[in-house]
């Protein structure tokens, strides 16, 4: 799928949830001295100008990061993520938003490896320009799933795999399940973080039930819904499926999610979900 550009959505409420979770997982991996790998199957451009013609078209960041990046007394669990945003915008004006590769790079040392896949030629070129001078980062213009399964299991035997496809086509949901099962067989101890949009509640529950029935153990579901469910066009919520979550993650997100609901809600039906889909 080569039409999707994440720059249209940079910094929206879905990015806030995704990158908060990503930050907490990487910080958990850093608690042990052993090296680990970060793998991003749909890496995007790596960094976004919120004043570009793409990001400013719908200005989705105004209902996301703009509402919280300078909030007073955020949950302690969000401080590291918010610091990354503030460091990228030192003059106090929100102009730049990091993609997941840059979030990972800001948190990781040169001893840990990043594997970044991006198929879109324009975004791949931007991503490569951002990171090609760093030996610890490998940027490829390949199908993310094919690259993922080609490099598993990693020599580090520890790592985070972030998967956040655009879901523009219905079959992309099945592609996620199929490729996660394949990857998990190769690297069962890895942490997998899968992003999903909430557009149709029926489709969302079907997707989550596929994970519940996948035979994979230890799966956590996190979901932030900023308004009432609807079958009309557009996201009403966003979620993350985490396989092998760090042991503190559920507890940490129990502090984060209510705060995000309060800050980002668009109607009185806003809510969150935190549930264990399968046990260890």
C-alpha positions in Angstrom: 0.0 0.0 0.0 1.9 3.1 -1.2 -0.7 5.9 -0.9 -0.6 6.1 2.9 1.5 8.9 4.5 1.6 9.1 8.3 2.4 12.8 8.1 -1.4 13.5 7.7 -1.9 12.1 11.2 1.3 13.0 13.0 0.9 13.8 16.7 -2.8 12.8 16.9 -4.3 11.0 19.9 -3.4 7.6 18.4 0.3 8.7 18.3 0.1 9.8 21.9 -1.1 6.4 23.0 1.3 4.5 20.7 4.4 6.4 21.6 3.6 6.4 25.3 3.4 2.6 25.3 6.5 2.4 23.1 8.4 4.6 25.6 7.4 2.5 28.6 8.3 -0.8 26.9 11.8 0.5 25.8 12.4 1.9 29.3 11.5 -1.5 30.7 13.9 -3.3 28.4 16.7 -0.9 29.5 16.4 -2.1 33.1 18.6 -5.0 32.2 22.1 -4.4 30.9 21.8 -6.9 28.0 21.4 -5.4 24.5 18.1 -5.6 22.6 16.7 -4.8 19.2 13.9 -2.5 18.1 12.1 -3.5 14.9 9.6 -1.2 13.2 7.7 -2.7 10.3 5.9 0.4 9.1 8.4 3.1 10.2 7.2 6.1 8.2 9.4 9.2 7.8 10.8 9.2 11.3 10.1 12.9 12.0 7.3 15.3 11.0 6.9 19.0 10.7 3.5 19.9 12.0 3.5 23.0 9.7 4.0 20.9 6.6 1.1 20.8 4.0 0.4 17.3 5.0 0.3 17.6 8.8 -1.5 21.0 8.7 -4.2 19.9 6.3 -6.3 18.3 9.1 -4.1 19.4 12.0 -4.9 16.2 13.9 -2.1 17.0 16.4 -4.4 19.8 17.8 -6.6 17.0 19.3 -3.6 15.0 20.4 -0.1 16.1 21.5 -1.0 19.8 21.5 -3.4 19.3 24.4 -0.9 17.6 26.7 2.7 18.4 25.8 2.9 21.2 28.3 0.3 19.9 30.8 1.0 20.5 34.4 1.6 17.4 36.6 1.1 14.7 34.0 1.4 11.1 35.3 5.0 10.2 36.1 4.7 7.4 33.5 4.3 10.0 30.7 7.2 12.3 31.7 9.9 10.6 29.5 7.7 10.6 26.4 6.7 14.3 26.9 10.4 15.2 27.5 11.2 13.9 24.0 8.6 16.2 22.5 9.8 19.2 24.5 13.4 18.5 23.6 12.5 18.6 19.9 10.7 21.9 20.4 13.0 23.8 22.7 11.6 27.3 21.9 8.2 26.2 23.4 6.4 26.1 20.1 5.1 22.8 18.9 6.5 22.4 15.4 8.1 19.0 15.3 6.7 15.6 16.2 8.8 12.4 16.2 7.8 9.2 14.5 8.3 5.9 16.3 11.8 5.4 14.9 13.0 8.7 16.4 11.3 8.0 19.7 13.2 4.7 19.9 16.4 6.3 18.8 16.1 9.0 21.5 15.7 6.3 24.2 18.2 3.7 23.0 22.0 3.6 23.2 24.3 2.8 20.3 24.8 -0.7 21.7 21.2 -1.5 20.8 20.1 -2.1 17.2 17.2 -0.5 15.3 15.7 -2.3 12.2 13.4 0.1 10.3 11.3 -0.9 7.3 9.4 1.6 5.1 8.0 0.8 1.7 6.7 4.2 0.6 9.6 5.7 -1.5 9.2 9.2 -0.3 9.0 8.4 3.4 11.8 5.8 3.0 14.1 8.5 1.5 13.4 10.8 4.4 13.9 8.0 6.9 17.2 7.0 5.3 18.4 10.6 5.3 17.6 10.9 9.0 19.4 7.8 10.1 21.9 6.5 7.4 24.9 8.0 9.2 24.3 5.7 12.3 25.8 2.3 12.2 23.4 0.9 14.8 20.4 1.6 12.6 19.4 -0.3 9.5 16.9 1.3 7.1 15.4 -0.8 4.4 12.8 -0.2 1.7 11.0 -3.5 2.0 7.7 -5.0 3.0 7.8 -4.8 6.8 6.5 -8.3 7.4 8.9 -9.9 5.0 11.8 -8.1 6.6 10.6 -9.0 10.1 10.5 -12.7 9.4 13.8 -12.6 7.6 15.7 -11.2 10.6 14.0 -13.2 13.4 15.1 -14.5 15.8 17.5 -11.6 16.6 20.9 -12.4 17.9 20.2 -10.2 21.0 17.2 -12.6 21.9 15.5 -9.5 23.4 13.5 -6.8 21.7 10.5 -4.8 20.8 8.6 -5.2 17.5 6.3 -2.3 16.7 3.7 -3.0 14.0 1.4 -0.2 13.0 0.0 -0.6 9.5 -2.5 1.9 8.0 -5.4 -0.6 7.9 -6.6 1.1 4.7 -7.6 -2.3 3.3 -9.8 -4.8 5.2 -7.3 -7.6 4.6 -4.6 -5.7 6.6 -6.2 -7.0 9.8 -5.8 -10.6 8.7 -2.3 -9.8 7.5 -1.4 -8.6 11.0 -2.7 -11.8 12.6 -1.0 -14.1 10.1 2.3 -12.4 10.3 2.3 -12.1 14.1 1.7 -15.9 14.4 4.6 -16.5 12.0 6.9 -14.1 13.8 6.0 -15.5 17.2 7.0 -19.0 16.2 10.4 -17.6 15.4 10.8 -15.3 18.4 8.3 -16.3 21.1 10.0 -14.2 23.8 9.9 -10.9 22.0 7.6 -8.1 22.9 5.2 -7.3 20.1 3.3 -4.0 20.2 0.5 -3.8 17.6 -1.4 -0.6 17.0 -5.0 -0.6 15.8 -7.7 2.0 15.0 -11.2 2.0 16.4 -13.5 2.8 13.5 -16.1 0.0 13.7 -16.6 -1.5 17.1 -17.7 -4.8 15.4 -14.4 -5.0 13.4 -12.3 -4.0 16.5 -13.8 -6.7 18.7 -13.4 -9.3 15.9 -9.7 -8.3 15.6 -9.1 -8.5 19.3 -10.8 -11.9 19.5 -8.5 -13.2 16.8 -5.6 -12.5 19.2 -7.6 -14.1 22.0 -8.0 -17.2 20.0 -4.5 -17.2 18.4 -3.0 -19.7 20.8 -0.4 -17.0 21.8 -0.1 -16.5 25.6 0.3 -13.3 27.6 -1.5 -10.7 25.5 -2.6 -7.3 27.0 -5.1 -5.0 25.3 -5.0 -1.2 25.8 -7.6 1.1 24.3 -8.3 4.8 24.4 -11.7 6.0 23.1 -12.1 9.7 22.8 -15.8 9.7 21.8 -18.7 7.3 21.4 -18.5 4.4 19.0 -19.7 5.1 15.5 -19.8 3.3 12.2 -19.2 6.6 10.4 -15.9 7.5 8.8 -13.1 8.3 11.1 -11.5 7.0 14.3 -13.4 7.2 17.6 -10.6 5.5 19.5 -7.2 3.8 19.2 -5.7 0.7 20.8 -2.6 -1.4 21.3 -2.2 -5.1 21.5 0.9 -6.1 23.5 2.3 -9.6 23.5 4.7 -10.4 26.4 4.1 -7.0 28.0 6.7 -5.9 30.7 5.3 -6.9 34.0 4.7 -3.3 35.1 3.0 -2.1 31.9 -0.6 -2.8 32.9 -0.1 -1.0 36.2 1.6 1.9 34.5 -1.2 2.3 31.9 -3.8 2.2 34.7 -2.4 5.5 35.7 -2.0 6.9 32.1 -5.3 6.0 30.5 -7.7 7.8 32.8 -5.6 10.9 32.5 -5.6 10.7 28.7 -9.3 10.2 28.6 -9.8 13.3 30.6 -7.4 15.4 28.6 -8.3 14.2 25.1 -12.0 13.3 25.3 -14.3 14.8 22.7 -17.6 13.8 24.3 -19.0 12.3 27.5 -18.8 8.8 26.1 -15.0 8.8 26.2 -13.5 5.8 28.0 -10.6 3.3 28.1 -10.1 -0.4 28.1 -7.3 -2.4 29.8 -7.7 -6.1 29.8 -5.6 -9.3 29.6 -6.7 -11.1 26.5 -4.7 -14.3 27.3 -2.7 -15.2 30.3 0.8 -16.6 30.5 
